[in-house]
Amino acid sequence: GVVVVAAAGNEGKADKTYPAAIDGVIGVAATDRNDNLASFSNRGSWVSIAAPGVSIASTCSTVLGNRCGPNETSSNTGYAAFSGTSMASPHVAAAAALLFAAGPGLSGDQVRARLAATATPVTGTGTNFAWGRLDVAGALRGMEPGYWMAAADGGVFNFGAAGFHGSAAAPARNVVGIAASPTRRGYWLVRNDGAVTNHGDARHYGSMAGVRLNAPVLGMERTTSGGGYWLVGADGGLFSFGDARFHGSTGGIRLNQPVVGMAVAPNGGGYWMVARDGGIFAFGEAGFYGSMGGTPLNQPVVGMASTPSGRGYWLVASDGGMFAFGDARFYGSTGSIRLNKPIVGMRPTPTGRGYWLVASDGGIFAFGDAAFLGSAGGARLAAPIVGMAS
């Protein structure tokens, strides 16, 4: 993963400066200790984020003509308080480095999205800079492992560092999926009629509630930024909301078997759908890396997940059989184990070096670097588990 961070400039103007204004670059404005925009800082909605940039302790050297002040050492190097967007941008670059260290499998787009989602709204957010003021602790919060399970009755079960943010009490139609927000301080639940409920910091961007569908909705995935989501139907119909882009669907195409799941490319530029027979349909920038279509299966496929790079994916069958394609590695399965209840879904770890499988009774099976953090297996559930998020 790569993130490019650039200072917005110190001319005190709103005109775009480069490279900070290049699409995909995180441009940084400077704020003072009171979260006010520094008078010298360039500003505008083209600037991504703000960070402290006034009177920042900085290394300096008289060899370069700087005035280092009383902390100058005999070697002509020391520290002094400097101001500028060049003092602000290293805070953002360091925060990105900490995120990469905490989640080695994160993509650059995922790190960028997390910095955006966790920035603190201060005066000037949306006008002088887009996201807010950098919040390093907020960006790192929730990086500890954890996962949620969702039941058909809207119940949510949380384990590890995954917090509980509410449930969909007594929904009129069955809940069929769950997706976590980028900060992991919230989640969405989706019903088979396309209704979406949002919890914690997850925002509502729309739903298919009240719309006549050709086939029931079976799941959802969010965008990298968390500013939108996709709903997928059993016929491969795709419904996009917020900043989720429509890249195509199998709605209107006669399928051999119904679609049972989807996964999104890490950059949000495409997605895959998987059918019950293991057939794969790739859209947008999502590449085709293989499928189980045409291959006899012991049990039907029930879900899929993308690798962190987006250059591979896993398929999981209801017996826990795992099929890896592209750069996805095989870390184990329950294919040869007698299960109490069938597998209904999976989630990869942030590194992509492991995954969890979840069964309809809430049983959890962890492989690779996926940590077992608890399960609902053995507990008496009012309704079966239908999916998980991490």
Buried (B, 14 or more C-beta within 10 A) or exposed (E): BEBBBBBBBBEEBEEBBEEBBEEEBBBBBBBBEEBBBBEBBBBBEBBBBBBBBBBBEBEBBBEEEBEBEEEBEEEEBBBBEBBBBBBBBBBBBBBBEBBBEBBBBBBBBBBBBBBBBBBBEBEBBEEBBBBBBBBBEBBBBBBEBBBBBBBBBBBBBBBBBBBEBBBBEEBEBBBBBBBBBBBBBBBBBBBBBBBBBBBBBBBEBBBBEEEEBEBBBBBBBBBBBBBBBBBBBBBBBBBBBBBBBEBBBBBEEEBEBBBBBBBBBBBBBBBBBBBBBBBBBBBBEBBEBBBBBEEEBEBBBBBBBBBBBBBBBBBBBBBBBBBBBBBBBEBBBBBEEEBEBBBBBBBBBBBBBBBBBBBBBBBBBBBBBBBEBBBBBEEEBEBBBBBBBB
